[in-house]
Amino acid sequence: MKKLIYSMLTLAMVALASCKDSDSDNTEENEIEESISDETLEANYFVYSIMSNYYYWNKEMFNDTVKYSDPKIDYRTQTDTEEYFYNILSDKDRFSFISDDANETENELSGISTTMGWDIILTYIDDDKHIGAIINLVYPDSPAKEGGIRRGDVVYKVDGEYMTESNYSSLINKTSATYSVLRYDASAGRYSQIDDVALTAIELTENPVYNYTTFEKDGNNIGYLMYTSYIEDFDEDLDVAFQYFKENNVNKLILDLRYNTGGAMTAFQHLCSLIAPEADVTSGKEILYYKYNEIMSSIEAYSRKNNNVTFDKTVSNNLNLSDIVIITGRSTYSASEATIMALKPYMNVTLIGNTTGGKNSTMFVMTPDLFTETNARGVSTRVFSKSIDNWLIAPIVAEYYNANDQTFDPTKGISPDYVINEYQNSDMGEIGFDDEPLTAAAIEYITTGNVTTKKTAKLQEVEILEHKGLGIKGAIMNR
């Protein structure tokens, strides 16, 4: 990622130097600058300089979209850097984000976070619009696991307080709290409250290779993999899972991406290369390419020829499959959706679950320390001072397309072939077992070519407010 950033630096510095020089003549604006701290002004300039060059919708920042001049919002007049960032985003953008704690954010992107160790969906649970946190997953060796929290439980109070639209964010993000929990009682056919659970978050590295196993069904050796985030540091764990599949002669695969909000492009490339037909992988065929804004597209390095993603020829344990079943949900975003699109030109891809979240774009994660400029003597110096190293921005920089020039409408997501809402089941089941509802449906499709299983309602099909699991706001494709 740093090499990619450096390759753009010359263009950025030329463009921005001219803007900075021409802006310095306005006396009134210079007086405004004096009322803003030097650090805020520099942080604003960092945001402006990156966004005006890299941001996919950068033209929307300017009144003059030919010369990229006359910004609609002057960074020199903004007293709050975070507010300024969100004010310049396009209405089309749901994902770009900024952080004033770069270290914490980069740790979260690597799967390291201070967490209870659960993956949850926040939703309304009654007519009074109280909010509940439905537990999707509980990670091993986590506070939630040690506290006896199970998949399918619903947290509805935190420290004795109901969660509502006005307080749920602060309550569910506490690092130490007592939770009131409901658990479904199958014999009674209803939820019952269990004893309150006191938890304190810890720093935890959550392995995204959450579960893998095999099922023997009607002459098929079916592999199952739940993958919760695309993190390149865990590619070796993917290799171990696929070695296991190879050793067990897996000829069909269920890839469970229902809670996977995305991640790194390298991990996406690795996973696709483990799955697709061997001949396509070993020949290094294209699986994805990006379309950038006008400025970046004018650079040869960002043409489709020079900036696409191909299968990784070097992977071991490729399964050489001709078809795959992928489990999807409302929390399936970005790299997960890219996996679906990337495999379609090469395999029969069947989707079971719910419509995906809708993110056909990629982001660059950028911090001030990445940017240097080199003088005539070959000496490199920083463009931005260390005083703003706490800032990190991740703007949308491109939309992605597969080898057949296909993408999808991000406002609609990708629709499954068979729609099943797991939150409407009397029992959510256990991940990695053949009777878990979505896994059972995938097995049924593999063995019969159809999905006929009917489910009974447990929760109303209501709006999903937010997904909180591995990864952070937005879903990343590039680092």
Summary of the structure (lengths in Angstrom):
residues: 479
radius of gyration: 24.0
end to end distance: 5.6
largest distance: 79.4
contacts: 1571
relative contact order: 0.15
helix: 30%
strand: 27%
